[in-house]
Amino acid sequence: MLYEQIRKNKTKTIFIVTFFVAFVLVVGAAFSYVMYGDLISGVVLAALLSVVYVSIILASSTNVVMRMNHAREIKSAEQHRFLWHTVENMAMVARIPMPRVFIIKDASPNAFATGMSPKSGAVAVTTGLMDTLNREELEGVIAHEIAHIKNYDVRLSTIALALVSVIAIISDFGSRMLFFSRGGRNQKQSPVVLIIALVLLIVAPLIAMMINMAISRNREYLADASGAELTRNPWALASALEKITGVRTPVKEASTSSAPLYFSDPLKKGMKGLFSTHPDPRERIKRLKEM
């Protein structure tokens, strides 16, 4: 069950990301068709915008995310021996470089990982997490976050966020251009295709957000399975998730933009369905216990 979960989640991610990239190009084609009756120029524009925007966002630093969440770096084992060695041990098991370690002074139990690659990885935990969980449960949560780093999830979510932004830019620009244009239809434009393209431009940002959330939820399932593989103790991770989601106090230091990075929803909004960044904790717990 464990390895089957990992395989299925990886396959599903490839499918969703491929669909997302194709969707960006289709939106670009819709834009140029509405404006000029041409499909190819919009595809090229969307591809160029995506490359530029992704490059800019990928340049963002881990330090920025940690400052946004008021995290303090632990630079040696002497500052917090158990946390340091737990991160170190899980990194060794995962065969990745030792991530930087941060602590957030907040009573609500939670954690997150960041870094565009294992070489630049960082793990942050709240003081509430260390006060709430026992040794095995904390190890499970750390393993989950190490799995995010190993699986390049932060890079993937950053790219997905950039693609959402590109679609929003194209959609907004297309809407403004239509509003200020003098009207009239190009003879090359098919009325049916034109209507489809117009509708697509309008709903594209909403669809993009839904795809982005689907990627985020799927990677949480993958990190759960990968974390269970590292510790060989899925029940400890399930127990940690039960305790964390049982606390209704939000993480006060968490920024809204970094909320999807956390182990569990830090804002405690309880959102479910297509617009949730995290899977239903009950389903996560169920899957972990089945491993």
C-alpha positions in Angstrom: 0.0 0.0 0.0 2.8 2.4 0.9 4.7 2.1 -2.4 1.5 2.0 -4.4 0.5 5.3 -2.8 3.8 6.9 -3.8 3.6 5.6 -7.3 0.0 6.7 -7.8 0.7 10.2 -6.4 3.8 10.7 -8.6 1.8 9.6 -11.7 -1.1 11.8 -10.8 1.2 14.8 -10.4 2.8 14.3 -13.8 -0.7 14.2 -15.3 -1.9 17.4 -13.5 1.3 19.4 -14.3 1.2 18.4 -18.0 -2.4 19.4 -18.2 -1.6 22.7 -16.4 1.1 23.6 -18.9 -1.1 22.7 -21.8 -3.9 24.8 -20.3 -1.6 27.8 -20.1 -0.8 27.5 -23.8 -4.5 27.0 -24.7 -5.4 30.2 -22.8 -2.7 32.0 -24.7 -4.1 30.7 -28.0 -7.6 31.9 -26.9 -6.3 35.3 -26.2 -4.6 35.8 -29.6 -7.7 34.3 -31.4 -10.0 36.7 -29.7 -7.7 39.7 -30.5 -6.3 38.8 -33.9 -8.0 35.6 -35.2 -4.6 33.8 -34.7 -3.8 30.9 -32.4 0.0 30.5 -32.7 1.1 33.9 -31.6 -0.8 33.5 -28.3 0.9 30.1 -27.6 4.3 31.7 -28.1 3.3 34.6 -25.9 2.1 32.3 -23.1 5.2 30.2 -23.3 7.5 33.3 -23.1 5.6 34.8 -20.2 5.7 31.5 -18.3 9.4 31.1 -18.7 10.1 34.7 -17.6 7.6 34.7 -14.7 8.7 31.3 -13.4 12.4 32.4 -13.5 11.6 35.5 -11.5 9.6 33.7 -8.8 12.2 30.9 -8.5 14.7 33.5 -7.6 12.8 34.2 -4.4 14.9 33.3 -1.3 14.1 31.0 1.6 15.1 33.8 3.9 12.1 35.8 2.7 9.6 33.0 3.5 11.2 32.6 7.0 11.0 36.3 7.7 7.4 36.4 6.6 6.6 33.7 9.2 8.9 35.2 11.9 11.1 32.1 12.1 14.4 32.1 14.0 17.2 29.9 12.7 18.8 27.2 14.9 22.4 27.0 13.8 23.8 24.2 16.0 22.6 21.2 18.0 23.4 23.1 21.3 20.5 25.4 20.6 17.9 22.6 20.4 19.5 19.2 20.5 16.4 17.0 19.8 15.0 19.0 17.0 18.4 19.4 15.3 19.2 15.7 15.5 15.7 14.7 14.3 16.1 16.8 11.2 19.6 15.5 10.7 18.6 11.9 11.0 15.7 12.2 8.7 17.8 14.0 6.1 20.4 11.2 6.3 17.7 8.5 5.8 16.3 10.5 2.8 19.9 10.9 1.5 19.7 14.7 1.1 21.9 17.5 2.6 21.1 18.6 6.1 18.4 21.4 5.7 18.6 24.6 7.7 16.5 24.4 10.9 14.1 27.2 12.1 11.7 27.6 15.1 8.6 29.8 15.1 7.5 31.0 18.5 3.8 30.1 18.3 1.6 27.9 20.5 -0.3 26.3 17.5 1.4 23.0 16.4 2.5 23.1 12.8 5.6 22.9 10.5 6.6 23.6 6.9 9.5 23.2 4.5 10.9 25.4 1.8 13.8 25.5 -0.6 13.9 25.1 -4.4 16.1 22.0 -4.1 17.5 19.7 -1.5 20.7 21.8 -1.4 18.7 24.9 -0.3 16.2 23.1 1.9 14.9 24.5 5.2 12.5 23.1 7.8 10.6 25.3 10.3 8.5 24.0 13.2 6.4 25.9 15.8 7.2 25.7 19.5 3.6 24.4 19.8 4.5 21.4 17.7 7.4 20.4 20.0 5.2 20.9 23.1 2.2 18.9 21.7 3.8 15.9 20.0 5.7 13.0 21.4 9.1 11.9 20.0 7.7 9.5 17.3 5.0 12.0 16.2 7.5 14.8 15.8 9.8 12.6 13.9 6.9 11.7 11.5 6.1 15.4 10.9 9.8 16.2 10.2 9.9 13.2 7.8 6.9 14.6 6.0 8.7 18.0 5.6 11.9 16.3 4.5 9.9 14.4 1.9 8.6 17.7 0.5 12.3 18.9 0.1 13.4 15.5 -1.4 10.4 15.5 -3.8 11.1 19.1 -5.0 7.5 20.0 -3.9 8.4 23.7 -3.1 9.8 24.2 -6.6 6.8 22.5 -8.1 4.3 24.6 -6.1 6.2 27.8 -7.0 6.1 27.0 -10.7 2.4 26.2 -10.4 1.8 29.6 -8.6 3.7 31.3 -11.4 1.6 29.7 -14.1 -1.6 30.8 -12.2 -0.2 34.3 -12.3 0.6 34.1 -16.1 -3.0 32.9 -16.8 -4.4 35.8 -14.6 -2.2 38.3 -16.6 -3.3 37.0 -20.0 -7.0 36.9 -18.9 -7.0 40.3 -17.4 -5.1 41.9 -20.4 -7.4 40.2 -22.8 -10.5 41.5 -21.0 -9.2 45.0 -20.9 -8.2 44.9 -24.5 -11.7 43.8 -25.5 -13.3 46.5 -23.3 -11.3 49.3 -24.9 -11.2 47.9 -28.5 -13.6 49.4 -31.1 -15.2 46.0 -31.7 -15.7 44.2 -35.0 -14.8 40.6 -35.9 -11.9 39.4 -38.0 -13.0 37.5 -41.0 -10.7 34.6 -40.0 -12.6 34.1 -36.8 -15.2 31.4 -36.5 -18.2 32.6 -34.4 -18.3 29.3 -32.4 -14.5 29.3 -31.7 -14.6 32.9 -30.8 -17.4 32.4 -28.2 -15.5 29.4 -26.7 -12.3 31.5 -26.6 -14.1 34.4 -24.8 -15.6 32.1 -22.2 -12.2 30.4 -21.7 -10.5 33.8 -21.0 -13.2 34.6 -18.5 -13.1 31.4 -16.5 -9.3 30.6 -17.0 -8.1 32.2 -13.6 -10.7 30.1 -11.7 -9.7 26.9 -13.5 -6.0 27.7 -12.9 -6.6 28.1 -9.2 -8.4 24.8 -9.0 -5.5 23.0 -10.8 -3.0 24.6 -8.5 -4.9 23.5 -5.4 -5.2 20.0 -6.9 -1.3 19.9 -7.3 -0.9 21.1 -3.7 -3.3 18.5 -2.2 -1.7 15.6 -4.2 1.8 16.6 -3.0 0.5 16.4 0.6 -0.6 12.9 0.0 2.8 12.1 -1.5 4.7 13.7 1.3 2.6 11.6 3.8 3.5 8.4 2.0 7.1 9.4 1.5 7.4 10.5 5.2 5.9 7.1 6.3 8.5 5.4 4.1 11.3 7.3 5.9 10.2 6.5 9.4 8.5 3.1 8.7 5.9 4.4 11.2 2.8 5.8 9.4 0.7 5.5 12.6 2.9 8.1 14.3 2.3 10.5 11.5 -1.4 9.8 11.6 -1.4 10.4 15.3 0.5 13.7 14.8 -2.1 14.8 12.2 -5.0 14.0 14.6 -3.4 16.1 17.3 -2.5 19.1 15.0 -5.9 19.3 13.3 -7.6 18.9 16.7 -6.1 22.3 17.7 -8.4 25.0 16.4 -6.1 27.9 17.2 -4.4 29.3 14.0 -0.7 29.9 13.7 -0.6 33.6 14.4 2.8 34.1 12.8 1.8 32.4 9.5 1.4 34.6 6.5 -1.5 33.9 4.1 0.8 33.5 1.1 2.9 30.8 2.8 -0.1 28.9 4.3 0.0 26.2 1.5 3.5 25.2 2.6 2.4 24.2 6.1 1.9 20.6 7.3 -1.7 21.4 8.0 -3.8 24.5 7.3 -2.3 27.0 9.7 -5.1 29.5 9.3 -7.7 26.9 10.4 -10.3 28.0 7.8 -11.5 24.4 7.4 -11.8 24.8 3.7 -12.6 21.6 1.8 -13.0 20.6 -1.8 -11.6 22.1 -5.0 -10.3 25.3 -3.4 -8.5 23.7 -0.4 -4.7 23.7 -0.4 -4.7 20.7 2.0 -6.5 17.4 1.6 -9.2 16.5 4.2 -7.2 15.4 7.3 -9.6 12.5 7.8 -8.7 11.1 4.4 -5.0 11.7 5.1 -5.3 9.8 8.4 -7.3 7.0 6.8 -4.6 6.5 4.1 -1.8 6.6 6.6 -3.4 3.9 8.8 -4.0 1.7 5.8 -0.2 1.7 5.2 
